[in-house]
Amino acid sequence: MKEGKNYDNIIYKINQQLEKVKKEQEKYKQEHHNRYSSNNDERKKYSEVSSSSFSNSDYDQSLSNLSDETLDKEKYINIHNKNNDYEKSIERKKNQIDLLNKKMELLKKKNKV
């Protein structure tokens, strides 16, 4: 049973690392967008937005997102349904972290250029 708790902790830590990398990617993407967007683009964006463009379906969708708990559950691996397949799930998460780190490096290089 101790092994299960250790794997739970490892998976939790890996998921936290994934979230950090994703947040950093979003930050760099936003910085890149802000750096290269012109004032005219910003003016167009604000002029195109109107109150009529907000529909009931958008509101219903936002409410369903708030009340939907599956989004939170998808962030973490449910190890109880994996039939003690801890090593494979940890390996997959490590591969995901590696891929996200590579993407992060590419974004950093693009921002420098």
N, C-alpha and C positions, 0 to 999 in steps of 0.2 A: 504494500500500500504506500510505503514511503516513496517508491519509484514513481508512482502515479502523481504524487504531490510534487516531486522534483520536476517531472515533465510538465505539470501544470504551470509551475513557476517559470520554467524555460520558455514554454509557449507564450505565456503572458508577456515575458520580457521581449521576446522576438516580435510580438504584435505591437508592443510599445515602440520598438525601434522602427518598425514599418510605418507607423503613424508619424513618427518624427521625420522620417525621410520624405514621406508624402507631403507633409506640411512645408518642408524646405523646398520641395519641387514647386509647390503652388506659389510660394513666396518669390522664387526666382522667376517663374513664369510671369507673375504679376509685375515684378520689377522690370522685366524685359518689355512687357507690354507698355508700361508707363513710360519707359525711356523713349520708345520709338513711336508712341502715338502722338499725333499733333493736336493742337488746340481745336482745329476744325473738326476732327473726329469726335472730340468730346462735345462740341456744340451740337453736332448732328445727333449724337446719341441722346442728349437731353431734349432736343427738339422733337425727336421721333417718339419719345415716351409720352403717353397721355393716359389719363385716367380710364378712357374707354378701352385701352389695350389690355387692361386687367380684367379678366373674365372670371366667371364663377368657377369654371373648371380649374383655373389656376389656384383659386382660393381653396377649393375642395382638395386639390392635390396637396397643397401645403398643409392642410389639416390632417390628411391621411399620413403624410410624412411625420408629423408630430406625434400622432397616436400609434404609428406602426413601430413595434418593438423589434421586428426582424432586422431592421437596419443595424441596430446595436449588436444583435447576436451574430450577424455576419462578420463582424470585425474580428471575432475570436473563434478559434477552432473548438468545436465541441468534441472533446476527446472521448466522451462516453459512447459516442456512436462510431468510433474508429476502431473498435475491437483491439484496443491496446496497441495500435499501430503508431506509437509515439515517434519512433526514429524517423519514419518516412515523413510524418507531418512536420517534424522539426527540420528535416533536410529540405523539404519544399519551402518552408518559410525562410530558411537561410538562402536558398536560391532566389527567392523573391527579393530579399534584401540586397543581394548582389546585383540583381538586375536594376533595382531602383537606384542603387549607388552609381551604377554605370550611366544611367540616364541623367542622374544629378551631375556627374562629371561633364557629360555632353552639354547640358544646359549652362554650366559654368563657363565652358569653353566658348559657347555661342555668345554669352553675355560679354566676355572679354573682347571678342572680335568686333 
